[in-house]
Amino acid sequence: MKIDELLKRLENVKIDEDEISEKREIAEYLVRKLGVNESPYIYFIITKYRKIYDLDSYEKLLKSNKILPNDAHVYVENVYFTRYDPVIHLYPFLIHESKTSLVNAYLSKLGLSSLYAVPAPGLKYVSKVIRFLNVGRVVVEVVDIDNAAINMNLPTLIHSILSNKYIHVDEVEDVTSRLHSRKLFAGYDSDEALRILDRYYEKHDTSLAKEVKVIRDAYNHVFQPYRVVYDLKTKQFIV
């Protein structure tokens, strides 16, 4: 192997390690900011300077020129469930609502607006923060917006709605539904994959172990998430 080729490969490895380190920092920051405190807000923007704002506050600061659109770094969805759900715990970006967040994050990155999209071309990541109240656990996954969008063919799906700066919520829902119905998970669409996972994890149908493995591999390929789980009782990250 030529020296130039070797150096290029080593450089790419370093970039990957830097991204993993950045995702870890974001995930741990979100646990500290949102995982341990109740919030009336669902959606947030984190800036490159590690300031967190709900969407309304972000928009007000943006309009008053107190922050710049390129300052945005992470689009966050923050939710809680009263009952533990192993499928949502293990595959948070598979559910329909998470894809809505991905669509809104991508629209935000394009500088567009909708009900839950704000002009934020600096965005790099979208994250899901989930608290399961009955077991005292927090799950955070951090995903690269561009990688996930390309893997799901999102740029093509939204092409027809880009004529206006403001995207109607019905258009966002239509794109989300089409995204959700794509057979991206080993030949299954999201609903089919969720039914299989539910039968395996909730109803303990071990005959589906092979299908679950290929769905899990496809999920990791499509989203390439960095993931942390935090125990609120012990105040420790779970390996």
C-alpha positions in Angstrom: 0.0 0.0 0.0 1.3 3.5 -0.9 2.1 5.9 1.9 -0.5 8.4 0.6 -3.2 5.8 0.7 -2.2 4.7 4.2 -2.3 8.2 5.5 -5.7 8.8 3.9 -7.1 5.7 5.6 -5.6 6.7 9.0 -7.1 10.2 8.6 -10.5 8.8 7.9 -10.2 6.6 11.1 -9.3 9.7 13.1 -12.4 11.5 11.7 -14.6 8.6 12.8 -13.1 8.6 16.3 -13.6 12.4 16.6 -17.3 12.0 15.6 -17.8 9.2 18.1 -16.2 11.3 20.8 -18.5 14.3 19.8 -21.6 12.1 19.9 -20.6 10.8 23.3 -20.2 14.3 24.6 -23.6 15.3 23.2 -25.3 12.2 24.6 -23.9 12.8 28.1 -24.8 16.5 28.0 -28.4 15.6 27.1 -28.6 13.1 30.0 -27.5 15.9 32.4 -29.7 18.6 30.9 -32.9 16.6 30.0 -32.6 13.1 31.4 -32.8 14.1 35.1 -35.2 17.0 34.9 -38.8 17.3 33.8 -39.5 19.7 31.0 -42.7 21.0 29.4 -41.0 21.2 26.1 -40.5 18.3 23.6 -38.1 19.8 21.0 -34.8 21.6 21.5 -31.8 23.0 19.7 -28.3 22.7 21.1 -25.8 25.2 19.7 -22.1 24.5 19.0 -21.4 26.3 22.2 -23.4 23.8 24.2 -26.4 26.0 25.0 -29.8 24.4 24.9 -33.0 26.2 23.8 -36.5 25.1 23.2 -37.7 25.9 19.7 -39.6 29.0 20.6 -36.7 30.5 22.5 -34.3 29.6 19.7 -36.5 31.3 17.1 -36.8 34.5 19.3 -33.0 34.7 19.7 -32.6 34.0 15.9 -35.0 36.9 15.0 -33.2 39.2 17.4 -29.8 38.3 15.9 -28.6 37.1 19.3 -27.6 33.8 17.8 -26.9 32.8 14.2 -28.5 30.0 12.2 -25.1 28.3 11.8 -24.8 28.2 15.6 -27.3 25.3 15.7 -25.7 21.9 16.1 -28.2 19.3 17.5 -32.0 18.9 17.0 -33.4 17.1 20.0 -36.7 15.3 20.7 -37.3 14.8 24.4 -40.1 12.5 25.5 -41.1 10.2 28.4 -43.1 7.0 28.8 -44.8 5.9 32.0 -44.3 2.2 31.1 -41.1 0.6 30.0 -41.2 -0.6 26.4 -38.2 -2.8 25.2 -38.8 -2.0 21.5 -38.7 1.7 22.0 -35.8 1.3 24.4 -33.7 -0.5 21.8 -35.0 1.0 18.6 -36.1 4.6 19.3 -35.7 5.9 15.8 -37.9 3.2 14.3 -41.2 4.6 15.6 -43.2 7.0 13.5 -42.8 10.1 15.8 -39.0 9.8 15.6 -39.1 9.9 11.9 -41.2 13.1 12.1 -38.3 14.6 14.2 -35.8 13.4 11.6 -37.8 15.1 8.8 -38.1 18.3 10.9 -34.4 18.3 11.7 -33.6 17.9 8.0 -35.9 20.7 7.0 -34.3 22.9 9.7 -30.9 22.0 8.3 -32.1 23.2 4.9 -33.1 26.6 6.5 -36.8 25.9 6.3 -39.6 26.3 8.8 -42.6 24.3 9.9 -44.5 23.7 13.1 -41.5 21.9 14.6 -38.8 23.0 12.1 -36.7 26.2 12.5 -34.0 27.7 10.2 -30.9 26.0 11.5 -28.4 25.2 8.7 -25.6 24.5 11.1 -27.3 21.3 12.4 -25.3 18.1 12.2 -27.1 15.7 14.5 -30.6 14.7 15.6 -31.1 13.1 19.0 -33.8 11.3 20.8 -34.0 11.4 24.6 -36.4 9.0 26.2 -37.2 8.6 29.9 -39.0 5.4 31.2 -40.5 6.6 34.4 -41.4 3.3 36.0 -37.9 1.8 35.7 -35.9 5.1 36.1 -34.0 4.9 32.9 -33.0 7.3 30.3 -32.0 6.3 26.7 -30.3 8.7 24.4 -29.4 8.1 20.8 -27.4 10.6 18.6 -27.6 10.3 14.8 -25.9 12.2 12.0 -28.7 13.9 10.1 -27.1 13.8 6.6 -26.2 10.1 6.9 -29.6 9.0 8.0 -31.3 11.2 5.4 -29.3 9.7 2.6 -29.7 6.2 3.8 -33.5 6.7 3.9 -33.6 8.6 0.6 -35.1 11.6 2.4 -33.8 14.3 0.0 -35.8 12.7 -2.8 -39.0 12.4 -0.7 -39.0 16.1 0.3 -38.1 17.4 -3.1 -41.7 18.2 -4.0 -42.4 20.3 -0.9 -39.4 22.6 -1.1 -41.0 25.4 -3.1 -41.9 27.4 0.0 -39.9 28.6 3.0 -42.7 27.4 5.4 -43.6 23.7 5.1 -47.2 22.9 6.2 -47.5 20.3 8.9 -49.6 18.1 6.6 -46.7 18.0 4.2 -44.3 17.0 6.9 -46.7 14.2 8.0 -47.0 13.0 4.4 -43.2 12.7 4.0 -43.0 11.0 7.4 -45.6 8.4 6.4 -43.8 7.7 3.1 -40.5 7.4 5.0 -42.1 5.1 7.5 -43.4 2.8 4.8 -40.1 2.3 3.0 -38.8 -1.2 3.3 -35.4 -0.3 4.7 -35.2 -2.9 7.4 -34.1 -6.1 5.8 -37.1 -6.0 3.4 -39.6 -4.8 6.1 -41.1 -1.4 6.5 -41.1 0.3 9.9 -44.5 -1.0 11.0 -43.7 -4.6 9.9 -40.3 -4.4 11.7 -42.0 -3.1 14.9 -44.6 -5.9 14.9 -41.8 -8.5 14.6 -39.8 -6.8 17.4 -42.9 -6.6 19.6 -43.6 -10.3 19.1 -40.0 -11.1 20.0 -39.4 -8.8 23.0 -42.9 -8.5 24.5 -44.4 -11.9 23.6 -41.1 -13.8 23.7 -41.5 -15.5 20.3 -37.9 -16.8 20.0 -38.7 -18.2 16.5 -38.2 -14.7 15.2 -34.5 -14.4 16.4 -33.1 -14.4 12.9 -35.5 -11.7 11.7 -34.7 -9.6 14.8 -31.0 -9.8 14.1 -31.3 -8.6 10.5 -33.7 -5.8 11.5 -31.2 -4.8 14.2 -28.3 -4.8 11.7 -30.4 -2.8 9.2 -31.4 -0.3 12.0 -27.7 0.2 12.9 -26.8 0.6 9.2 -29.5 3.2 8.5 -29.1 5.3 11.6 -25.6 4.5 12.8 -26.6 5.8 16.3 -24.4 6.6 19.2 -26.3 5.3 22.3 -26.2 5.7 26.0 -28.4 4.4 28.8 -28.5 6.0 32.2 -29.9 4.7 35.4 -31.6 7.5 37.4 -31.6 5.5 40.6 -27.8 4.7 40.7 -26.9 7.8 38.7 -24.7 5.6 36.5 -24.4 4.9 32.8 -25.3 1.3 32.0 -22.8 -0.5 29.8 
